[in-house]
Amino acid sequence: MWRSRLVLFIMFIGFFALLSRAFWIQGPGNDFYAQKGKRVERVIALPSVRGKILDRNGEILATSLEAKTIIAYPDTIPDDLPAAKVAAFAKLLKMNESELRKKLTDSKNQLYLRRQVEPEVAAKIKELAIPGIVITSEYRRYYPEGEAMAHIVGFTNIQDKGQDGMEYSNDEFLSGKDGQKHVVIDRLGRVVDNLGDIQPPRNGKDLQLSVDSKIQSISYEAIKKAVKDNRAKSGSAIVLDSYTGEVLAMANYPSYDPNNRISMTGDQLRNRVLTDTFEPGSTMKPITISLSLEKGLIKPTTQFPIGHLQIGKKVITDTHSYSVLSVSQIIQKSSNIGTTRIALQMEPEDMWTMFQSVGFGQAPKIGFEGAVAGTVKPYAKWGKLDQATMSFGYGISTSLFQLAKAYTIFARDGELVPISMLKVDKPPVGTRVLNPKTAIDMRNMLELVTQEGGTAIKAQVTGYRVGGKTGTAHKSMGKAGYASNKYDGFFVGIAPISNPRIVVAVVIDEPSAGSHYGGDVAAPVFSAITGTALRSLGVPPDAAMKELVQTLDPSLTQKVVLKR
């Protein structure tokens, strides 16, 4: 009997304990357990992946890497967080502790505390196990080629929107669309139930450029070296495929690292190939003289007296004195006087039309913001001196891009080729500017510039016949006239001469380490870029064997007896 009573008593005590516990949970202890078991429905973002940017060979120029985002839900964060934990959290976020507390106090909605956090930092934040703090994944942009490709590719902001370069001009194509998911999270921010996608993410599309990363790299390094060696202000180079019209390289120095833009300046940001204009100097002479050839006014062998030439109060001068030069020699020696005599045989309207037909004075439609048009004064306002000076590149302004494009008429047998920053499937149809014979005659004259007696011996490339034109121009100071000690040095060239594949244009701005002539400061850059570019493209050498062997080993000259 006593055992029955004992069991009944124990059961009574147990029931009373459970009843007391239930009363505590539902009464005085309710707030504590409600907080502990709090579950909240949220709509969280499902990040899309921005499309890659690739070079012509499929090499990655821009890609998206996973990063972490720290999000706070202030309404679920306890008020009694330990001070040490708050201090540690603020330090990991690189924020002031009082600033962090203010953010969490002032807002009750979802709050982005820090985006694109390094994975190791996110892991340490997770270890703090702060209620109401959620770590999600997003993406940040990475540029493997760094400063060499910066001006072409550009960069995105923290919202993954393009801000410069191809990232900006093709932002809609590259951008995806984020999705959304309906979830339930616990007090620690962990997803404990998936209520389904509201909208799945849509990733961006990949963009393939015309650029060759190898040619781009050698172009950038060659320009960087030239700027430093010549103590210049800046330098730029562009390489065009004259067959397809594709931009194979577009390099500027100074540049910047798109992966670390903290100290970036506006000077570094400029894509000078497209945004900077200059008076092109003697690189304009082939454009002027080819028009006269086209009109049948001259031939490559036509002789011109050089001598003294004065227009009004202005004396036209050359760097050397000549008595008589043929048209070919006028190009080879870069005679201002000879070019002026040829130009004054033509009508100003004809010259203006020629300049317009090769793209001067018109903003390039290349898909870059800030590409400049340059200036070509209306022919009705030309005086005789204007016509003279514009014939050899003063009184007209252009960008390096426009200058390189203009020279495609010589490489493409008289056709101006459309230029593309994107890889093309087949060569485009060009616009006829010159007849083929005129273009071929000019190519042969341009080759003389790089040979003995020309102004660009340093432009020679081992194994290949090359041609081009030097230019050296005093820098314009606007209404103040021209600077007496500031110059731009240019070279625009074509290779190989026998069957042109590329056009390369180079400018060195304000060289100050000695010579300022284009043949000394820009021609060597052309040589360095062109040799690598032709070999990279698989273009076979076209130089005479005797010339090639002599270049490689002068001691072998007598062992080779070949005629060119």
C-alpha positions as CSV (number, residue, x, y, z in Angstrom):
1,M,0.0,0.0,0.0
2,W,2.8,2.4,0.9
3,R,4.5,1.7,-2.4
4,S,1.4,2.8,-4.3
5,R,1.2,6.0,-2.3
6,L,4.9,6.7,-3.0
7,V,4.5,6.3,-6.7
8,L,1.4,8.5,-6.7
9,F,3.3,11.2,-4.7
10,I,6.2,11.1,-7.1
11,M,3.9,11.4,-10.1
12,F,2.2,14.4,-8.3
13,I,5.5,16.1,-7.8
14,G,6.5,15.5,-11.4
15,F,3.2,16.9,-12.7
16,F,3.5,19.9,-10.4
17,A,7.0,20.5,-11.7
18,L,5.9,20.4,-15.3
19,L,3.0,22.6,-14.6
20,S,5.3,25.2,-12.9
21,R,7.7,25.0,-15.9
22,A,4.8,25.6,-18.3
23,F,3.6,28.5,-16.2
24,W,7.2,30.0,-16.3
25,I,7.6,29.6,-20.0
26,Q,4.2,31.1,-20.8
27,G,4.4,33.8,-18.1
28,P,7.5,35.5,-16.6
29,G,10.0,33.7,-18.9
30,N,8.1,34.2,-22.2
31,D,10.2,37.0,-23.5
32,F,13.5,35.1,-23.1
33,Y,12.3,32.0,-24.9
34,A,10.5,34.0,-27.6
35,Q,13.8,35.7,-28.3
36,K,15.7,32.4,-28.3
37,G,13.4,30.7,-30.7
38,K,12.7,33.7,-33.0
39,R,12.3,32.8,-36.7
40,V,11.9,35.5,-39.3
41,E,10.9,35.3,-43.0
42,R,13.1,37.2,-45.3
43,V,13.5,37.8,-49.0
44,I,17.2,37.5,-49.9
45,A,19.0,38.4,-53.1
46,L,20.4,35.7,-55.4
47,P,23.3,37.4,-57.1
48,S,23.8,37.0,-60.8
49,V,27.3,36.6,-62.4
50,R,28.5,39.4,-64.7
51,G,29.8,38.1,-68.0
52,K,33.5,37.6,-68.7
53,I,35.5,39.8,-71.0
54,L,37.8,37.7,-73.2
55,D,40.6,38.5,-75.6
56,R,40.5,37.3,-79.2
57,N,42.0,34.0,-78.2
58,G,39.7,33.3,-75.2
59,E,42.1,34.6,-72.5
60,I,40.2,36.1,-69.6
61,L,40.6,39.9,-69.3
62,A,37.8,40.4,-66.7
63,T,36.0,37.9,-64.5
64,S,33.9,37.8,-61.4
65,L,35.1,36.1,-58.2
66,E,33.0,35.2,-55.2
67,A,33.1,37.6,-52.4
68,K,31.2,38.0,-49.1
69,T,28.7,40.6,-48.0
70,I,27.9,41.4,-44.3
71,I,24.3,42.2,-43.8
72,A,22.6,43.3,-40.5
73,Y,19.0,42.9,-39.5
74,P,18.9,45.3,-36.5
75,D,15.5,44.2,-35.3
76,T,16.9,40.8,-34.5
77,I,20.2,41.9,-32.9
78,P,20.1,41.8,-29.0
79,D,20.6,45.1,-27.1
80,D,22.9,43.4,-24.6
81,L,25.7,42.4,-26.9
82,P,29.0,42.1,-25.0
83,A,31.2,45.2,-25.6
84,A,34.2,43.0,-26.5
85,K,32.2,41.3,-29.3
86,V,31.0,44.6,-30.7
87,A,34.6,46.0,-30.6
88,A,35.9,42.9,-32.5
89,F,33.1,43.1,-35.0
90,A,33.8,46.8,-35.7
91,K,37.5,46.1,-36.2
92,L,36.8,43.4,-38.7
93,L,34.5,45.8,-40.6
94,K,37.1,48.5,-40.5
95,M,34.6,50.8,-38.7
96,N,34.6,52.9,-35.6
97,E,32.8,51.1,-32.8
98,S,30.5,54.1,-32.1
99,E,29.7,54.4,-35.8
100,L,28.7,50.7,-35.9
101,R,26.5,51.1,-32.8
102,K,24.8,54.1,-34.4
103,K,24.1,52.3,-37.6
104,L,22.6,49.3,-35.8
105,T,20.5,51.6,-33.6
106,D,19.2,54.0,-36.2
107,S,17.9,51.4,-38.6
108,K,15.4,48.6,-38.2
109,N,15.6,47.4,-41.8
110,Q,18.1,45.3,-43.7
111,L,21.5,47.1,-43.6
112,Y,24.6,46.4,-45.7
113,L,27.5,46.9,-43.3
114,R,30.3,45.9,-45.8
115,R,30.5,44.5,-49.3
116,Q,33.1,42.5,-51.1
117,V,34.7,41.3,-47.9
118,E,37.7,38.9,-48.1
119,P,36.7,35.3,-47.3
120,E,39.1,35.1,-44.3
121,V,37.5,38.2,-42.8
122,A,34.0,36.9,-43.3
123,A,35.1,33.6,-41.6
124,K,36.2,35.5,-38.5
125,I,32.9,37.5,-38.4
126,K,31.0,34.2,-38.6
127,E,33.0,32.9,-35.6
128,L,31.6,35.8,-33.5
129,A,28.1,34.3,-33.9
130,I,26.3,37.6,-33.5
131,P,22.5,37.2,-33.8
132,G,21.0,39.2,-36.7
133,I,24.2,39.3,-38.7
134,V,24.0,37.4,-42.0
135,I,26.9,36.7,-44.4
136,T,25.9,36.2,-48.0
137,S,27.8,35.7,-51.3
138,E,28.1,38.2,-54.1
139,Y,30.8,38.8,-56.8
140,R,33.6,41.3,-57.3
141,R,35.4,42.0,-60.5
142,Y,39.0,40.8,-61.1
143,Y,41.3,41.9,-64.0
144,P,44.2,39.4,-64.6
145,E,46.1,41.7,-67.0
146,G,46.2,44.6,-64.5
147,E,47.4,48.0,-65.7
148,A,48.4,46.7,-69.2
149,M,44.8,46.2,-70.2
150,A,43.2,48.8,-67.9
151,H,42.3,51.5,-70.5
152,I,40.6,48.9,-72.7
153,V,38.7,46.8,-70.2
154,G,37.9,49.6,-67.7
155,F,36.3,48.7,-64.3
156,T,33.1,48.3,-62.4
157,N,31.9,49.9,-59.1
158,I,30.9,48.1,-56.0
159,Q,27.4,47.6,-57.4
160,D,29.1,45.8,-60.3
161,K,28.1,48.4,-62.8
162,G,30.6,49.4,-65.6
163,Q,32.3,52.7,-65.0
164,D,34.9,52.9,-67.8
165,G,36.2,51.2,-70.9
166,M,34.4,48.2,-72.3
167,E,32.9,47.5,-68.9
168,Y,31.0,50.8,-69.3
169,S,30.2,50.8,-73.0
170,N,28.9,47.1,-72.9
171,D,27.4,47.2,-69.4
172,E,23.9,46.1,-70.4
173,F,25.3,43.2,-72.4
174,L,27.6,42.0,-69.6
175,S,25.2,42.6,-66.7
176,G,23.0,39.9,-65.4
177,K,19.8,40.3,-63.3
178,D,19.8,39.3,-59.6
179,G,17.2,36.9,-58.4
180,Q,15.3,36.7,-55.1
181,K,14.6,33.8,-52.7
182,H,12.0,33.6,-49.9
183,V,13.5,32.0,-46.8
184,V,13.1,31.7,-43.0
185,I,16.1,32.5,-40.9
186,D,16.8,31.9,-37.2
187,R,18.1,34.4,-34.6
188,L,21.7,33.7,-35.8
189,G,20.9,34.6,-39.4
190,R,21.0,31.0,-40.6
191,V,18.6,29.9,-43.3
192,V,16.4,27.2,-41.7
193,D,13.7,26.9,-44.3
194,N,13.6,27.6,-48.0
195,L,10.2,28.9,-49.1
196,G,11.1,28.9,-52.8
197,D,12.6,31.2,-55.4
198,I,10.6,34.3,-56.2
199,Q,12.8,35.0,-59.2
200,P,15.9,33.0,-60.4
201,P,19.0,35.0,-61.3
202,R,20.0,35.6,-64.9
203,N,23.7,35.7,-65.6
204,G,25.4,38.2,-68.0
205,K,26.8,37.3,-71.4
206,D,30.5,36.9,-72.2
207,L,32.1,39.6,-74.4
208,Q,35.0,38.7,-76.8
209,L,37.2,41.6,-77.8
210,S,39.5,41.9,-80.9
211,V,42.5,42.6,-78.6
212,D,45.4,40.1,-78.4
213,S,46.6,40.0,-74.8
214,K,50.2,39.1,-75.9
215,I,50.4,42.0,-78.4
216,Q,48.8,44.3,-75.8
217,S,51.3,43.3,-73.1
218,I,54.4,43.9,-75.4
219,S,52.8,47.3,-76.5
220,Y,52.3,48.4,-73.0
221,E,55.8,47.4,-71.9
222,A,57.4,49.1,-74.9
223,I,55.5,52.4,-74.3
224,K,56.3,52.3,-70.6
225,K,60.0,51.8,-71.3
226,A,60.0,54.6,-73.9
227,V,58.3,57.1,-71.6
228,K,60.8,56.3,-68.8
229,D,63.9,56.3,-71.1
230,N,62.9,59.6,-72.7
231,R,61.7,61.2,-69.5
232,A,58.4,61.9,-71.3
233,K,55.1,63.0,-69.9
234,S,53.2,60.1,-71.4
235,G,53.1,57.7,-74.4
236,S,50.5,55.8,-76.4
237,A,50.4,53.1,-79.0
238,I,47.7,51.4,-81.1
239,V,48.0,48.3,-83.3
240,L,45.3,47.7,-86.0
241,D,44.8,44.6,-88.1
242,S,44.6,46.2,-91.5
243,Y,42.9,43.1,-93.0
244,T,40.0,42.9,-90.5
245,G,40.0,46.3,-89.0
246,E,40.3,44.8,-85.5
247,V,42.2,46.7,-82.7
248,L,44.9,44.3,-81.6
249,A,46.4,46.5,-78.9
250,M,45.7,50.0,-77.4
251,A,48.3,50.9,-74.7
252,N,48.9,54.0,-72.7
253,Y,51.4,55.0,-70.0
254,P,50.8,56.1,-67.3
255,S,48.1,53.6,-66.5
256,Y,46.5,52.2,-63.3
257,D,45.7,48.9,-61.7
258,P,41.9,48.3,-62.0
259,N,42.2,45.8,-59.1
260,N,43.4,48.5,-56.7
261,R,42.1,52.0,-57.6
262,I,42.6,53.7,-54.2
263,S,45.4,56.0,-55.5
264,M,44.1,56.3,-59.1
265,T,44.3,59.8,-60.6
266,G,42.5,61.4,-63.6
267,D,45.8,61.5,-65.4
268,Q,46.1,57.7,-65.2
269,L,42.5,57.1,-66.1
270,R,42.6,58.7,-69.6
271,N,42.7,56.5,-72.6
272,R,45.0,58.9,-74.5
273,V,44.8,56.9,-77.7
274,L,41.2,58.1,-78.0
275,T,40.8,61.2,-75.7
276,D,43.9,63.2,-76.4
277,T,44.5,65.3,-79.6
278,F,47.6,66.7,-81.0
279,E,48.9,68.3,-84.2
280,P,50.2,65.3,-86.1
281,G,53.2,67.0,-87.8
282,S,54.9,65.2,-90.7
283,T,52.7,62.1,-90.4
284,M,50.2,64.1,-92.4
285,K,52.5,64.4,-95.4
286,P,51.6,61.0,-96.9
287,I,47.9,61.9,-96.7
288,T,48.5,65.2,-98.6
289,I,50.9,63.8,-101.2
290,S,48.8,60.7,-101.9
291,L,45.9,63.1,-102.9
292,S,48.2,64.8,-105.4
293,L,49.3,61.4,-106.7
294,E,45.6,60.4,-107.0
295,K,44.8,63.5,-109.0
296,G,47.6,62.8,-111.4
297,L,49.4,66.0,-110.6
298,I,52.7,64.2,-109.6
299,K,54.5,60.9,-109.8
300,P,56.9,59.4,-107.3
301,T,59.8,60.5,-109.6
302,T,58.5,64.1,-110.1
303,Q,61.3,66.6,-109.1
304,F,60.7,69.7,-107.0
305,P,63.1,72.6,-106.3
306,I,63.3,73.0,-102.6
307,G,65.2,76.2,-101.9
308,H,63.7,79.1,-100.1
309,L,59.9,79.3,-99.6
310,Q,58.1,82.2,-97.9
311,I,54.3,82.7,-97.6
312,G,53.5,86.2,-96.4
313,K,55.8,86.8,-93.4
314,K,56.1,83.0,-92.7
315,V,59.2,81.2,-93.9
316,I,58.7,77.5,-94.5
317,T,61.8,75.6,-93.3
318,D,63.3,72.1,-93.3
319,T,65.7,70.6,-90.8
320,H,68.3,70.2,-93.6
321,S,69.0,72.2,-96.8
322,Y,68.1,70.6,-100.1
323,S,68.2,71.9,-103.7
324,V,66.0,69.4,-105.6
325,L,64.1,66.4,-104.3
326,S,61.8,63.9,-106.0
327,V,58.4,63.2,-104.4
328,S,59.8,59.9,-103.0
329,Q,62.6,61.8,-101.4
330,I,60.3,64.5,-100.0
331,I,58.6,61.6,-98.1
332,Q,61.9,60.0,-97.2
333,K,63.6,63.2,-96.0
334,S,60.3,64.7,-94.6
335,S,60.6,68.0,-96.4
336,N,58.1,70.7,-95.3
337,I,59.0,72.8,-98.3
338,G,58.6,70.0,-100.8
339,T,55.2,69.0,-99.3
340,T,54.0,72.7,-99.3
341,R,54.9,73.0,-103.0
342,I,52.9,69.9,-103.8
343,A,49.9,71.0,-101.6
344,L,49.7,74.5,-103.2
345,Q,49.1,72.9,-106.6
346,M,45.7,71.7,-105.2
347,E,42.5,73.3,-104.2
348,P,41.8,73.7,-100.4
349,E,38.4,72.0,-100.9
350,D,40.1,68.9,-102.3
351,M,42.5,68.7,-99.3
352,W,39.7,69.2,-96.8
353,T,37.6,66.5,-98.5
354,M,40.6,64.1,-98.3
355,F,41.1,64.8,-94.6
356,Q,37.4,64.2,-94.0
357,S,37.4,61.0,-96.0
358,V,40.0,59.4,-93.8
359,G,38.2,60.3,-90.6
360,F,39.8,63.5,-89.4
361,G,37.4,66.0,-87.7
362,Q,34.9,63.2,-86.9
363,A,34.4,61.4,-83.6
364,P,35.2,57.7,-83.9
365,K,32.3,55.3,-83.5
366,I,34.3,52.7,-81.5
367,G,32.1,52.2,-78.5
368,F,34.2,54.3,-76.1
369,E,33.0,57.3,-74.2
370,G,35.2,60.4,-74.7
371,A,36.6,59.5,-78.1
372,V,37.4,62.9,-79.6
373,A,36.8,64.2,-83.1
374,G,39.8,66.5,-83.4
375,T,39.5,69.6,-85.6
376,V,39.8,70.4,-89.3
377,K,39.1,74.0,-90.1
378,P,36.5,74.5,-92.9
379,Y,38.3,75.0,-96.2
380,A,36.4,78.3,-96.8
381,K,38.4,79.8,-94.0
382,W,41.8,78.6,-95.3
383,G,44.4,81.1,-96.3
384,K,47.4,80.1,-98.4
385,L,49.5,79.7,-95.2
386,D,46.8,77.5,-93.6
387,Q,46.9,75.2,-96.6
388,A,50.6,75.0,-96.4
389,T,50.9,74.3,-92.7
390,M,48.0,71.7,-92.7
391,S,49.8,69.8,-95.5
392,F,52.5,68.9,-93.0
393,G,50.4,68.6,-89.9
394,Y,50.1,72.0,-88.2
395,G,46.7,73.8,-87.8
396,I,44.9,70.4,-87.6
397,S,44.4,68.2,-84.6
398,T,43.7,64.5,-84.4
399,S,43.9,61.5,-82.0
400,L,46.3,58.7,-82.4
401,F,43.4,56.4,-83.1
402,Q,42.3,58.5,-86.0
403,L,45.8,58.7,-87.4
404,A,46.3,54.9,-87.3
405,K,42.9,54.4,-89.0
406,A,43.8,56.9,-91.7
407,Y,46.9,54.9,-92.6
408,T,44.8,51.8,-93.3
409,I,44.2,53.4,-96.8
410,F,47.8,52.6,-97.6
411,A,47.7,49.1,-96.0
412,R,44.4,48.1,-97.7
413,D,45.3,49.3,-101.2
414,G,43.3,52.5,-101.0
415,E,40.4,51.4,-98.8
416,L,39.6,52.9,-95.4
417,V,38.7,50.0,-93.2
418,P,36.0,50.2,-90.4
419,I,37.7,49.6,-87.0
420,S,36.3,47.3,-84.3
421,M,37.0,46.6,-80.7
422,L,35.2,43.3,-80.9
423,K,36.4,40.2,-82.7
424,V,35.0,40.0,-86.2
425,D,34.2,36.8,-88.2
426,K,35.1,38.1,-91.6
427,P,36.9,41.2,-93.0
428,P,34.6,44.2,-93.4
429,V,34.0,46.0,-96.6
430,G,36.1,49.1,-96.7
431,T,35.4,52.6,-98.2
432,R,37.4,53.4,-101.4
433,V,39.5,56.5,-100.9
434,L,42.5,55.9,-103.3
435,N,43.0,53.7,-106.2
436,P,45.2,50.7,-105.5
437,K,48.2,52.0,-107.5
438,T,48.3,55.2,-105.5
439,A,48.3,53.3,-102.2
440,I,51.0,50.9,-103.4
441,D,53.2,53.8,-104.7
442,M,52.8,55.5,-101.3
443,R,53.7,52.2,-99.4
444,N,56.9,52.0,-101.4
445,M,57.8,55.6,-100.5
446,L,57.0,54.9,-96.9
447,E,59.5,52.0,-97.0
448,L,62.2,54.4,-98.0
449,V,61.7,56.3,-94.7
450,T,63.0,53.3,-92.8
451,Q,66.0,52.7,-95.0
452,E,69.4,54.4,-95.2
453,G,68.9,58.1,-95.8
454,G,65.4,58.1,-94.3
455,T,64.2,59.6,-90.9
456,A,63.3,56.3,-89.3
457,I,66.2,53.8,-89.5
458,K,65.3,52.7,-85.9
459,A,61.9,51.5,-87.1
460,Q,63.4,48.5,-88.9
461,V,62.2,45.1,-87.9
462,T,64.4,42.0,-88.3
463,G,63.0,39.8,-91.1
464,Y,60.3,42.1,-92.3
465,R,60.0,45.0,-94.8
466,V,58.4,47.9,-93.0
467,G,57.4,51.4,-93.9
468,G,56.0,54.5,-92.2
469,K,56.3,58.1,-91.4
470,T,57.9,60.0,-88.6
471,G,56.5,63.2,-87.2
472,T,57.8,65.8,-84.7
473,A,55.6,68.7,-83.7
474,H,55.9,71.6,-81.4
475,K,53.1,71.4,-78.8
476,S,50.4,73.9,-79.3
477,M,49.7,76.2,-76.3
478,G,46.5,77.6,-77.7
479,K,46.3,81.3,-78.1
480,A,49.9,81.5,-76.7
481,G,51.2,79.9,-79.8
482,Y,53.7,77.0,-79.8
483,A,56.0,75.9,-77.0
484,S,59.6,76.3,-78.1
485,N,60.9,73.4,-76.0
486,K,57.9,71.0,-75.8
487,Y,57.4,68.4,-78.6
488,D,55.4,65.3,-79.5
489,G,57.3,62.6,-81.4
490,F,55.3,60.2,-83.7
491,F,55.7,57.2,-85.9
492,V,53.0,55.6,-87.9
493,G,54.0,52.4,-89.8
494,I,52.8,49.5,-91.9
495,A,54.1,45.9,-92.0
496,P,55.0,43.9,-93.9
497,I,55.2,46.1,-96.9
498,S,54.8,43.3,-99.4
499,N,51.4,42.3,-98.0
500,P,50.4,44.6,-95.1
501,R,48.8,43.0,-92.1
502,I,49.1,45.6,-89.3
503,V,49.2,49.4,-88.8
504,V,51.0,50.6,-85.7
505,A,50.9,54.2,-84.5
506,V,53.1,55.6,-81.6
507,V,53.3,58.9,-79.9
508,I,55.7,60.0,-77.1
509,D,54.5,63.2,-75.4
510,E,57.1,65.7,-74.3
511,P,60.3,63.6,-74.4
512,S,63.1,65.4,-72.5
513,A,66.1,63.1,-72.2
514,G,67.8,64.2,-75.4
515,S,66.3,63.9,-78.8
516,H,62.7,64.7,-79.4
517,Y,62.4,63.5,-83.0
518,G,59.9,60.9,-83.8
519,G,62.5,58.8,-85.5
520,D,64.4,58.6,-82.2
521,V,61.7,58.3,-79.6
522,A,58.7,56.7,-81.4
523,A,60.3,54.6,-84.2
524,P,62.0,52.2,-81.8
525,V,58.7,51.5,-80.1
526,F,57.2,50.7,-83.4
527,S,60.0,48.2,-84.1
528,A,59.6,46.5,-80.7
529,I,55.8,46.1,-81.1
530,T,55.7,45.2,-84.7
531,G,58.3,42.4,-84.6
532,T,56.4,40.6,-81.7
533,A,53.0,41.3,-83.3
534,L,53.9,39.9,-86.7
535,R,55.4,36.7,-85.2
536,S,52.4,36.3,-82.9
537,L,50.1,36.5,-85.8
538,G,52.1,34.0,-87.8
539,V,53.0,36.4,-90.6
540,P,56.0,35.0,-92.6
541,P,59.1,37.2,-93.0
542,D,59.3,39.1,-96.3
543,A,62.7,40.8,-96.1
544,A,65.4,39.8,-98.6
545,M,67.6,36.9,-97.3
546,K,70.8,39.0,-97.6
547,E,69.2,41.7,-95.5
548,L,68.0,39.2,-92.9
549,V,71.3,37.4,-92.5
550,Q,73.2,40.7,-92.3
551,T,70.9,41.8,-89.5
552,L,71.3,38.6,-87.6
553,D,75.1,38.2,-88.1
554,P,77.1,40.8,-90.1
555,S,80.0,38.4,-90.4
556,L,77.9,36.2,-92.7
557,T,77.4,38.9,-95.3
558,Q,80.0,37.7,-97.7
559,K,78.7,34.1,-97.6
560,V,75.3,35.1,-99.0
561,V,75.1,36.4,-102.6
562,L,71.4,37.1,-103.3
563,K,69.8,39.9,-105.2
564,R,66.8,41.8,-103.9
